[in-house]
Amino acid sequence: MYDIIIVGGGAAGLMAAKILSEAGRKILLLEARDQLGGRIQQLNNFSFPAEGGAEFIHGNLKTTFDLLKEAGMKKEKIKGQFCRAEKGKWLVNSEPVPHWNLLIKKMKACNEDMTVDDFLVKYFSKKKYDVLRTQFKKYVEGYDAADTNYVSVLSLKNEMENEDGVQYRPVAGYTSLINFLKETTVKNDAVIKTGEPVKEIMMTNKIEVITSSGKYFSKKIIIAVPVGVLQARKNNKSFIRFPSLLNNYITAAKKIGNGGVIKFLLEFDKTFWLEKKFLKNKKIPAPSYIFSEEIIPTWWTQFPSMVPLLTGWLAGPQSGRMKSFSTKKFESIMLDSLSSIMFVKKSELEQKLLNYEIMNWIDEPHILGGYSYTTLKTEKARKILLTPYKDTFYFAGEYVTQNSPSTVDAALQSGKLVAMEILKEK
């Protein structure tokens, strides 16, 4: 019998476990995967540690900064140029979308919520805006992993108005932060079990959690699984059977957007993209992000670090359409895309390439997606998920948080919020 069972060992679940165990609560945390972290995963098959999942700190985020300080971890500011590969050359400081200033002006003036597709039809339906519509859809799909048929334009407006443009990385990677949360929690006598998927949650006079290995009981429960798991169908291995009293919550979770992400990490023999000859030919300073119209459109470097890693990013509906591709097909696509972006022959890339890894988060069991996004029905759904059922059932995760959703910081905020709410109760 535990005071609280936490289902899900990502950033939200571990943050809640840390705070509650520090307060003396008897905690059991159950994680379906063999490792903690959720969509945070360090890859160790390169000649250096690399982040297969979450990698960036998007802005000056207090919850993340406070935790880094507590863990004694440093952050590194992202440097280098944002570039666009277009028509055989690289452009620096170019508009991400044609008529960008007009687009932002219309978006800021918009007070009626609608989907991005409806917004573009309403304000940019003329033929002269054909390229704007196409590129802005790709921008939203890539940056927010969102489907423009469903994503709320007001949520994007709020995101753009509140972002400060500064980005960082945890120097030791997010996995070190996950390890700190784990170690602190275990030190406080909490029990953490990995590789133990929850199959069913029942409610009688107490909560009963049935896993692949046994049964556990508690007074309260925090459900901190990815939103894709809450949306999973019965025939999926990640499916959890919830008590009928939570039907309203599960229905609400299905009204939150769940964007897919596939991440491509390529280790080369050296950082050829930072060599003087290469940069001189492109007539640019050192690149950080490179955008394009390729199948895998977005790539980034580790600059200012000299680690020879290039990362490709495929998100949104396009990633969903490609989620079942074979490794061989993905390899061909990523090298074709990178060859076109870098203006380097595919055969040359193959000679320079030492190793690669493809992280298909849509197809990853017990994850089933990448990042949440706000639909027209999401805000009402979040209010439901933020309201505990009879001070017994709680939900946590980046998709629940109304401030800066879709980030590690949002997950940490959510875990902290739920923990503090439980501690306030008598």
Phi, psi and omega in degrees: 000126180245157173293315184217132170255134177247123179259109181119120183252037172275195183299319182293311181296318180290324178296316177297318180298319180299309184294317183289322179290326176296331179274004175091008178283146178276112191243138167238125176248127181247125179239129183290322182280167182284352179222155178278165174118342182062240181274016169256123182207120177273132179262131185245017179263008172261177177277011177204157177293139179222148183269114178278344179236231182304140187224327190251155168254110187273079177107184180274087189257113190299314183300315179294315181299317180298319181290320176301317180297316180297323181279353182071030182255148180260159175241157181233130180285136178288131179236173180102171186268147169273121186238157174232126176271116187209127176052046174079011177212166178259135178247140179246140179060028177276159177295135179296334181218141176303145180061033185304315183297320177294320178300313180295321179300314179295322181292318179295328180279349183279123179243355179260125182285142179198170177286162178298319178301315180294323177299316181292323177294320183290319188251342186223048183276344183293154183301327181294346179257015181303314182291321177304310182300314181297314185285327179290325175299316178295323179299312181294317179298319182285312186283319185255000183054032189252155175266120184292347174290338188234334187292140181285129179290329179291330177292322177291321177300314180296320179298315182291326181287336186255350180281142183257359173084342181274134178231150181226170167233143166294127186302319181271000181088157181296332181299327177296326177291320177298317179297323178297315178299317180298309184298319179295319182294315180294324178299332179268020174071018173284155178253129178239127178238123177256165181065029182228083181294139174280130180262323184205147174238127182238158179226118172240244172274355175211171179272133178241124180247121182254125181244185177291346185241345183175195179236144179224152183234149179204168176273327180223162179216139174247122178262107186236043178271161176301153181298331177299327179289321177295333181268357186295146177274165187301327184277003180271141182296342180271357185295135175243131176274116181260154176295151184300335180296345179260008182307320181296325180288318180292322175298319179297317181299330181284354178262006176261135179293141179233101185270137180278153177217135170234127185245135183243121181243123185237122176263128179249169181291336177199168180276073184297335181285353177249002178289146185303318181297316180297312182293325179296319179296328180273346182057045180222160169285185182300131181275148168250300176251144176230121180253154183200184175254017181285170180301315169261098195277336188242133178224153174215159178258181177258011183305136016277358175293148180263018178296128185281063183235130170245136183241127176258150188225120177235122187220168176078199183305324180299321179293325178296323179289338184253005189298336183260009180297150177286161177301320181298318180292318177300319181300316180296316182295316184292322180287324175297315181297313183292324177300316180293320182291317183273351184057042178238137181301143180302321180297324177293318178299317181298325178291325182279336186287126179261324186196156174209161178218138177245120179256101180265090186288341178290324185265001183282120179303140178070013173236296173060041177160188180238290184223146177281160171215163187269121172264182179292344183253000188290319184300318177295322179297317180297321179299322177294313183292334179280349181260110182294150177275108177049041179052034184232312180253128181231152176239141178217150179155164182300331182286344180276329186288135181273339177260129180044057176295167177072021178229162175300322179301320179297320178295316178297317177302315183297314178298320178295317181300314181295317180299315180295325178295319178294320182291336178286337184288150181281000000 
